[in-house]
Amino acid sequence: MVHALRDPDVLPRNPLIEPPALTSDNSILLDFDGTMVDLVDRPDAVVMDAELGRLIDHLIEVFDRRVAIVSGRSVTQLKFLLGRLATDIALVGSHGAEVHAHTSAATPLRPPELDGVEQAIHFQLAGMPGVLIESKTLGVAVHYRLDPCSEPRVRAVVKDLAASSGLVMQEGKMMLELRTAGADKGTGIAALMNQPPFAGTRPVFAGDDVTDEAGFAAVARMGGHGVLVGPERPTAARYRLADVGAVRQWLGRRP
């Protein structure tokens, strides 16, 4: 059976407004691609710019290290992208399956069926121009941003492999991923918020994709709120910012 990731808290809302200024009792949780950096055609082409590095340093200082990146990327990928900054923030990777806080690190074992699925994806899709296959610690993603017309073929292959393997088919922006079941950004955030220095604070989570909806719902249940980045759509987030530039400007304001 194909698992469809839908959150019951994702509901149509009135037009969303800009979020209020952050406060000293917040924990800052941030998606990466499409939230802190602009989306690009190739996920391996993303780089940390100097401005973003200074902004993250600012957040680490102001919020006493209560800062986390919550991403579909693996923790290994995030550490490579963030460099030295990765030692001073928490990382929730692989859509919530990996939770690396300041004093603990949890990464499940890679299920053996992923290797067979990855081989099948390469066999069926690797020859398609504009289709990029991304291997992750706990998943394999197929990007078709360079050739949107390939979506029907990509979707058919990934859907069939999800049904035969028991893995989850995760939808994203111009991307489909097969990954391990049992976790999402909401469960990852919940696990992180039980650990110091995050415990007892109000989480704010900013993200741009449907993969972030479980995270928006989770922080709302904890007394915090979500911030949707990008165009208006049905969402569990309470607020919205237009783009990456607006996110950076908002985060740069001192509480």
C-alpha positions in Angstrom: 0.0 0.0 0.0 1.3 3.5 -0.8 1.4 5.7 2.3 0.1 9.2 1.6 1.5 11.8 4.0 -1.4 14.0 5.0 -1.8 15.9 8.2 -5.4 16.4 9.6 -4.3 19.9 10.9 -3.7 21.2 7.4 -6.8 23.3 6.8 -7.8 26.3 4.7 -7.4 29.5 6.6 -7.9 33.2 6.2 -5.1 35.1 4.5 -1.9 34.7 6.6 -0.1 37.7 7.9 3.5 38.4 8.7 4.7 36.8 11.9 5.4 38.9 15.0 8.9 39.5 16.2 10.6 36.6 17.9 10.7 36.7 21.7 13.4 35.5 24.2 11.5 32.4 25.1 11.3 31.1 21.6 13.2 28.2 20.1 14.0 28.7 16.4 13.4 25.8 14.0 14.1 26.3 10.3 13.7 24.3 7.2 16.7 24.8 4.9 16.0 24.6 1.2 13.4 27.1 0.1 13.4 28.8 3.6 17.0 29.7 4.4 18.4 29.4 0.9 16.6 29.7 -2.5 15.6 26.5 -4.3 18.0 25.6 -7.1 17.7 23.2 -10.0 20.3 20.8 -8.4 20.2 20.0 -4.7 24.0 19.5 -4.7 24.5 23.1 -6.0 23.3 24.7 -2.8 26.0 26.6 -0.8 26.1 28.5 2.4 26.6 32.2 1.8 28.4 34.5 4.2 25.2 36.5 5.0 23.5 33.3 6.1 26.4 32.3 8.2 26.4 35.6 10.1 22.6 35.3 10.6 22.9 31.8 12.1 25.7 33.0 14.4 23.4 35.8 15.5 20.6 33.4 16.2 22.8 31.1 18.2 24.0 33.9 20.4 20.6 35.6 20.9 18.6 32.3 21.6 21.3 30.6 23.6 21.8 27.8 21.0 18.1 27.0 20.8 18.4 26.9 17.0 17.7 23.9 14.8 17.6 23.1 11.1 14.7 20.7 10.3 15.2 19.3 6.9 14.5 16.5 4.5 18.2 16.4 3.9 20.2 13.9 6.0 22.2 15.1 8.9 25.4 14.2 7.0 24.3 16.5 4.2 23.4 19.3 6.6 26.8 19.0 8.4 28.6 19.3 5.0 26.5 22.4 4.1 26.7 24.2 7.4 30.4 23.5 8.2 31.5 24.8 11.6 28.0 26.1 12.4 26.7 22.5 12.6 28.5 22.1 16.0 26.5 24.9 17.6 22.9 24.1 16.4 20.7 21.1 16.5 19.9 19.1 13.4 16.7 17.2 12.6 17.3 15.4 9.3 15.7 12.9 7.0 12.2 14.3 7.5 12.4 13.9 11.3 14.0 10.4 11.4 17.4 11.8 12.6 17.6 14.0 15.7 21.0 15.3 16.6 20.7 17.7 19.6 23.5 19.2 21.5 23.9 16.3 23.9 22.5 13.4 21.9 22.3 11.9 18.5 19.8 9.5 17.1 20.0 8.0 13.5 18.1 4.8 12.7 19.8 2.1 10.7 19.2 2.3 6.9 16.7 -0.4 6.0 18.0 -3.0 3.5 15.0 -2.5 1.2 16.2 1.0 0.4 19.3 -0.3 -1.4 17.1 -2.4 -3.8 14.7 0.5 -4.3 17.5 2.8 -5.1 18.9 0.4 -7.7 15.5 0.1 -9.3 15.1 3.8 -9.5 18.5 4.2 -11.2 17.6 1.4 -13.6 14.2 2.9 -14.6 14.9 6.6 -14.4 18.6 7.4 -14.6 18.6 7.7 -18.4 15.9 10.5 -18.4 17.3 13.9 -19.2 16.5 16.4 -16.5 15.8 13.8 -13.8 18.2 13.8 -10.8 18.5 11.0 -8.3 19.6 11.9 -4.8 20.8 9.2 -2.4 20.2 10.0 1.2 21.0 8.2 4.5 17.4 7.1 5.0 15.9 7.6 1.6 16.3 8.3 -2.1 14.8 11.3 -3.8 14.0 11.9 -7.5 14.0 15.5 -8.6 12.4 16.6 -11.9 12.7 20.4 -11.6 14.9 20.4 -14.8 12.2 18.6 -16.7 8.7 19.0 -15.2 7.2 17.0 -18.1 8.8 13.9 -16.7 6.6 14.0 -13.5 4.1 11.4 -14.7 6.8 8.8 -15.4 8.7 9.6 -12.2 5.5 9.4 -10.1 4.5 6.1 -11.6 7.8 4.5 -10.9 8.1 5.8 -7.3 4.5 4.9 -6.6 5.0 1.4 -7.7 8.1 1.0 -5.7 6.5 2.4 -2.6 3.7 -0.2 -3.0 6.1 -3.1 -3.4 8.6 -2.1 -0.7 6.5 -0.6 2.1 8.5 2.6 2.1 6.8 6.0 2.3 6.3 8.1 -0.8 7.1 11.7 0.3 5.9 14.5 -1.9 7.9 17.7 -2.2 8.4 20.6 -4.6 9.2 19.1 -8.0 10.5 16.0 -6.1 9.3 12.6 -5.0 11.2 10.6 -2.3 11.0 7.1 -1.0 12.0 6.9 2.6 11.6 5.0 5.9 8.2 5.2 7.6 7.5 6.1 11.2 8.8 9.7 11.3 8.0 13.1 10.0 9.1 16.7 10.8 6.5 16.8 13.5 7.8 13.8 15.4 11.4 15.0 14.9 10.5 18.4 16.4 8.6 16.8 19.3 11.7 14.7 20.1 14.0 17.7 19.9 11.7 19.9 22.1 11.9 17.3 24.9 15.7 17.9 25.2 17.7 20.8 26.7 18.1 23.6 25.9 14.8 23.5 23.9 12.6 22.0 26.6 10.1 24.4 28.2 10.4 27.0 25.4 7.9 28.0 22.6 8.9 26.7 19.2 8.6 28.7 16.0 9.1 26.7 12.8 9.5 28.2 9.3 9.2 26.1 6.2 8.1 26.3 2.6 7.0 22.8 1.5 4.2 20.4 2.1 6.8 18.3 3.9 6.8 21.0 6.6 3.1 20.7 7.4 3.6 18.1 10.1 6.1 20.4 11.7 3.7 23.3 11.7 1.0 21.2 13.4 3.5 20.0 16.0 4.7 23.4 17.1 1.1 24.6 17.3 0.3 21.8 19.7 3.3 22.9 21.8 2.1 26.5 22.1 4.2 27.8 19.3 3.5 28.6 15.7 4.5 27.8 12.1 5.5 30.3 9.4 4.8 29.4 5.8 7.4 30.6 3.3 6.1 31.3 -0.2 2.7 31.6 -1.9 -0.5 31.3 0.1 -2.0 27.7 0.3 -4.0 25.6 2.8 -1.6 25.1 5.7 -1.3 24.5 9.4 1.0 27.5 9.7 -0.4 30.6 11.4 1.8 33.2 9.6 3.5 33.6 6.2 6.6 35.3 4.7 7.0 35.8 1.0 10.4 34.4 0.3 13.9 33.6 1.6 14.8 37.3 1.8 11.8 38.1 4.0 12.7 35.1 6.3 16.3 36.4 6.8 15.1 39.9 7.5 12.6 38.7 10.0 15.1 36.5 11.8 17.6 39.3 11.9 15.5 41.5 14.1 16.5 41.3 17.8 13.8 40.2 20.3 
